Amino acid sequence: MPFDGLQGPPSPAPEHEDINFVREAFHLQYNWIAMAGVCLFSVVSGSLLPIILGAGLELMYLAVVSQNAQFQRLVRSWKFGEAQRERQVQFAEMLNSLSPEAKTRYAKLAQVCASVRGNFSQLSSTSKMFLEQMDSRLDGLLHAYARLLLAITQQQQYLKGTDPNEIKREIASLQRDLDSDPPKVQDINKKRIEILNKRVEKYKKICENQEVVNAQCSAVEDVLHLVRDQSVTMRDPQQVTDQLDNLVRDVEQTEQTVQQVEAIFGSISPDLDGLISMDESSSTSDTSRRTRMTN
């Protein structure tokens, strides 16, 4: 599954999207003003007739406006704007989560993309279609690049907080005392040794994946720097678009590596659940034994 960033800006809501146009028409500001006016007139006149007539008109209004094609397009444009703003907020939050070094790398690459856009902005109008495609790919690559930088930041934080040598010493200590432990303690410590060995494996895997992701970030930087250099003299944006397409495919493959890292972190929970359930069953057994002794 590719990065959200590779998809470029969010697309407008599809025609079949599940939008309740009746609700949207009901919540229009002018509709509320009209209903408030009817209620106020009913209070002033001391009669329920305005409310009854207003209710009938409201039903007619909802039935007609909600089926109006122009109104539906307007609502979809609102939804599109909301999705775009939400995406921008999420992207800003992602950038804020980057390490200072990663933020610097992203800012430099964003300047490179701005230079590419500036160099190609002087082309003829016949090339505008390719320029739009190139611009969309540049935006998508910037989003994907930021996602890769975020993965590197998260991996660095994990590696800094984990000492594999300490884990190995803990494994050796548990194995050394395992034969002298009571049977129930042995069962728990065996599970602990299994989990600690998995942590060592995960540490090695994360180190490898960090190198892959970092190399892909460097590849994105190299290609976009090349595109910027070529944009000074190149007059065919289609060539640039082809280069960006190849880069997108490479980044999509690296995204699978990032997902593997996320799966590594997610697989820790079942191991902990097994240890907890073992500890709970042991506690239950002890409690039952104490109860029988009391009786």
C-alpha positions as CSV (number, residue, x, y, z in Angstrom):
1,M,0.0,0.0,0.0
2,P,1.7,3.3,-1.1
3,F,2.3,6.3,1.1
4,D,-0.5,8.8,1.3
5,G,2.2,11.3,0.2
6,L,2.7,9.5,-3.1
7,Q,-1.0,10.1,-4.0
8,G,-0.5,13.8,-4.2
9,P,-3.2,16.3,-3.1
10,P,-6.5,14.7,-2.0
11,S,-8.9,14.1,-4.8
12,P,-12.4,15.6,-4.9
13,A,-15.1,13.5,-3.3
14,P,-16.4,10.9,-5.8
15,E,-19.9,11.1,-7.1
16,H,-20.9,8.0,-5.2
17,E,-19.5,9.1,-1.9
18,D,-21.9,8.7,1.0
19,I,-23.0,12.3,1.7
20,N,-26.3,13.0,3.3
21,F,-27.4,16.0,1.3
22,V,-30.6,16.4,3.2
23,R,-28.6,16.9,6.4
24,E,-26.3,19.3,4.7
25,A,-29.2,21.3,3.4
26,F,-30.9,21.3,6.8
27,H,-27.7,22.6,8.5
28,L,-27.3,25.6,6.1
29,Q,-27.0,28.8,8.0
30,Y,-29.8,30.5,6.0
31,N,-32.1,27.6,6.7
32,W,-31.6,28.1,10.4
33,I,-32.2,31.8,10.1
34,A,-35.5,31.1,8.2
35,M,-36.6,28.6,10.9
36,A,-35.8,31.0,13.7
37,G,-37.8,33.7,11.9
38,V,-40.8,31.5,11.6
39,C,-40.6,30.5,15.3
40,L,-40.3,34.2,16.3
41,F,-43.3,35.2,14.1
42,S,-45.3,32.4,15.6
43,V,-44.5,33.7,19.1
44,V,-45.4,37.3,18.2
45,S,-48.6,36.3,16.5
46,G,-49.6,33.8,19.2
47,S,-50.5,31.2,16.6
48,L,-49.2,27.8,15.6
49,L,-50.2,28.4,12.0
50,P,-46.7,29.9,11.0
51,I,-45.0,26.9,12.4
52,I,-47.2,24.5,10.6
53,L,-46.8,26.4,7.3
54,G,-43.0,26.7,8.0
55,A,-42.7,22.9,8.6
56,G,-44.4,22.2,5.2
57,L,-42.1,24.7,3.4
58,E,-39.1,23.1,5.2
59,L,-40.0,19.7,3.9
60,M,-40.4,21.0,0.4
61,Y,-37.1,22.9,0.7
62,L,-35.2,19.8,1.9
63,A,-36.7,17.6,-0.9
64,V,-35.9,20.1,-3.7
65,V,-32.5,21.5,-2.6
66,S,-31.0,18.2,-1.6
67,Q,-31.6,16.8,-5.1
68,N,-30.2,19.9,-6.8
69,A,-27.1,19.1,-8.8
70,Q,-25.5,22.5,-8.2
71,F,-26.0,22.2,-4.4
72,Q,-24.5,18.7,-4.4
73,R,-21.4,20.0,-6.2
74,L,-21.2,22.8,-3.7
75,V,-21.4,20.3,-0.8
76,R,-18.7,18.1,-2.4
77,S,-16.4,21.1,-2.8
78,W,-16.9,21.8,1.0
79,K,-16.0,18.2,1.8
80,F,-13.0,18.4,-0.5
81,G,-11.9,21.6,1.2
82,E,-12.3,20.0,4.7
83,A,-10.3,16.9,3.6
84,Q,-7.6,19.1,2.2
85,R,-7.3,21.2,5.4
86,E,-7.3,18.1,7.5
87,R,-4.5,16.6,5.4
88,Q,-2.5,19.8,5.6
89,V,-2.8,19.7,9.4
90,Q,-1.7,16.1,9.6
91,F,1.2,16.8,7.3
92,A,2.2,19.8,9.5
93,E,2.1,17.6,12.6
94,M,4.2,15.0,10.9
95,L,6.8,17.7,10.0
96,N,6.8,18.9,13.6
97,S,7.6,15.3,14.7
98,L,10.8,15.2,12.7
99,S,14.2,15.5,14.3
100,P,16.0,18.8,13.8
101,E,18.4,17.1,11.3
102,A,15.4,15.6,9.4
103,K,13.6,19.0,9.3
104,T,16.7,20.6,7.7
105,R,16.9,17.8,5.1
106,Y,13.2,18.3,4.2
107,A,13.6,22.1,4.0
108,K,16.5,21.8,1.6
109,L,14.7,19.4,-0.6
110,A,11.6,21.6,-0.6
111,Q,13.8,24.4,-1.9
112,V,15.1,22.1,-4.7
113,C,11.5,21.3,-5.8
114,A,10.7,25.0,-5.7
115,S,13.6,25.7,-8.1
116,V,12.4,23.0,-10.4
117,R,8.9,24.5,-10.6
118,G,10.4,27.9,-11.2
119,N,12.6,26.8,-14.0
120,F,9.8,25.0,-15.8
121,S,7.2,27.8,-15.2
122,Q,8.5,29.7,-18.2
123,L,7.7,27.0,-20.7
124,S,5.0,27.3,-23.4
125,S,1.4,26.8,-22.7
126,T,1.5,23.5,-24.7
127,S,3.6,22.0,-21.9
128,K,1.2,23.0,-19.2
129,M,-0.3,19.5,-19.0
130,F,3.1,17.9,-18.3
131,L,3.9,20.7,-15.9
132,E,0.8,19.9,-13.9
133,Q,1.7,16.2,-13.8
134,M,5.3,17.0,-12.7
135,D,4.0,19.4,-10.0
136,S,1.7,16.7,-8.6
137,R,4.6,14.2,-8.6
138,L,6.9,16.6,-6.8
139,D,4.2,17.2,-4.1
140,G,3.7,13.5,-3.7
141,L,7.5,12.8,-3.5
142,L,7.9,15.6,-0.9
143,H,5.1,13.9,1.2
144,A,6.7,10.5,0.8
145,Y,10.2,11.9,1.6
146,A,8.8,13.4,4.8
147,R,7.2,10.1,5.7
148,L,10.6,8.4,5.2
149,L,12.3,11.0,7.4
150,L,9.7,10.4,10.1
151,A,10.4,6.6,9.9
152,I,14.1,7.4,10.3
153,T,13.4,9.7,13.3
154,Q,11.3,7.0,15.0
155,Q,13.9,4.3,14.4
156,Q,16.7,6.5,15.8
157,Q,14.7,7.2,18.9
158,Y,14.1,3.5,19.4
159,L,17.8,2.6,18.8
160,K,19.0,5.2,21.2
161,G,16.7,3.9,23.9
162,T,17.7,0.3,23.4
163,D,21.0,-1.4,24.5
164,P,21.3,-4.8,22.8
165,N,24.3,-5.7,25.0
166,E,22.2,-5.1,28.1
167,I,19.5,-7.4,26.6
168,K,22.1,-10.1,25.9
169,R,23.4,-9.9,29.5
170,E,19.9,-10.3,30.8
171,I,19.4,-13.4,28.6
172,A,22.7,-14.9,29.9
173,S,21.7,-14.2,33.5
174,L,18.3,-15.8,33.1
175,Q,19.8,-18.9,31.4
176,R,22.5,-19.2,34.1
177,D,19.9,-19.4,36.9
178,L,17.2,-21.2,35.0
179,D,18.0,-24.7,36.3
180,S,17.9,-23.6,39.9
181,D,14.6,-21.7,39.7
182,P,11.3,-23.2,40.9
183,P,9.3,-24.8,38.1
184,K,6.8,-22.0,37.7
185,V,9.6,-19.4,37.7
186,Q,11.3,-21.5,35.0
187,D,8.2,-21.3,32.8
188,I,8.1,-17.5,33.2
189,N,11.8,-17.0,32.6
190,K,11.7,-19.2,29.5
191,K,9.1,-17.0,28.1
192,R,11.2,-14.0,29.1
193,I,14.2,-15.4,27.3
194,E,12.2,-16.0,24.2
195,I,10.9,-12.4,24.2
196,L,14.4,-11.0,24.9
197,N,15.8,-13.0,22.0
198,K,13.1,-11.6,19.8
199,R,14.0,-8.1,20.9
200,V,17.6,-8.7,19.8
201,E,16.4,-9.9,16.4
202,K,14.1,-6.9,16.1
203,Y,16.9,-4.5,17.0
204,K,19.1,-6.0,14.2
205,K,16.2,-5.8,11.7
206,I,15.5,-2.2,12.6
207,C,19.1,-1.3,12.1
208,E,19.1,-2.9,8.6
209,N,15.8,-1.2,7.7
210,Q,17.1,2.2,8.9
211,E,20.0,1.9,6.4
212,V,17.6,1.0,3.6
213,V,15.2,4.0,4.3
214,N,18.1,6.4,4.8
215,A,19.6,5.2,1.4
216,Q,16.2,5.8,-0.2
217,C,16.0,9.3,1.2
218,S,19.5,10.0,-0.3
219,A,18.3,8.6,-3.6
220,V,15.3,11.0,-3.6
221,E,17.6,13.9,-2.9
222,D,20.1,12.9,-5.7
223,V,17.4,12.5,-8.3
224,L,15.6,15.7,-7.5
225,H,18.9,17.6,-7.5
226,L,19.6,16.1,-11.0
227,V,16.1,17.2,-12.1
228,R,16.8,20.7,-10.9
229,D,20.1,20.8,-12.8
230,Q,18.4,19.4,-15.9
231,S,15.5,21.9,-15.6
232,V,17.9,24.8,-16.4
233,T,18.4,23.6,-20.0
234,M,15.7,20.9,-20.5
235,R,12.7,22.1,-22.5
236,D,10.7,18.8,-22.4
237,P,9.0,18.3,-19.1
238,Q,7.9,14.8,-20.2
239,Q,11.5,13.6,-19.6
240,V,11.3,14.9,-16.0
241,T,8.0,13.3,-15.5
242,D,9.4,9.9,-16.6
243,Q,12.3,10.3,-14.1
244,L,9.9,11.2,-11.3
245,D,7.7,8.1,-12.2
246,N,10.7,5.8,-11.8
247,L,11.6,7.5,-8.5
248,V,8.0,7.1,-7.2
249,R,8.1,3.4,-7.9
250,D,11.4,3.1,-5.9
251,V,9.9,5.0,-3.0
252,E,6.8,2.8,-3.0
253,Q,9.1,-0.3,-2.7
254,T,10.9,1.3,0.3
255,E,7.5,2.1,1.9
256,Q,7.0,-1.7,2.2
257,T,10.2,-1.7,4.3
258,V,8.8,1.0,6.5
259,Q,5.6,-1.1,7.0
260,Q,7.8,-4.1,8.0
261,V,9.3,-1.9,10.7
262,E,5.9,-0.9,11.9
263,A,4.9,-4.6,11.9
264,I,7.9,-5.4,14.0
265,F,6.8,-3.0,16.7
266,G,3.2,-4.2,16.5
267,S,4.3,-7.9,17.0
268,I,5.6,-7.1,20.4
269,S,2.1,-7.0,21.9
270,P,1.3,-10.7,21.4
271,D,4.5,-11.7,23.2
272,L,3.6,-9.5,26.1
273,D,0.1,-10.9,26.2
274,G,1.5,-14.4,26.4
275,L,3.7,-13.5,29.3
276,I,0.9,-11.7,31.1
277,S,-1.6,-14.6,30.6
278,M,1.1,-17.0,32.0
279,D,1.6,-14.8,35.0
280,E,-2.2,-14.5,35.6
281,S,-2.7,-18.3,35.4
282,S,0.1,-18.8,37.9
283,S,-1.4,-16.3,40.3
284,T,-4.8,-17.9,39.9
285,S,-3.3,-21.3,40.7
286,D,-1.6,-19.9,43.8
287,T,-4.9,-18.3,44.9
288,S,-6.8,-21.6,44.5
289,R,-4.2,-23.5,46.4
290,R,-4.3,-21.0,49.3
291,T,-8.1,-21.3,49.3
292,R,-8.0,-25.0,49.6
293,M,-5.5,-24.9,52.4
294,T,-7.8,-22.4,54.3
295,N,-10.8,-24.6,53.9
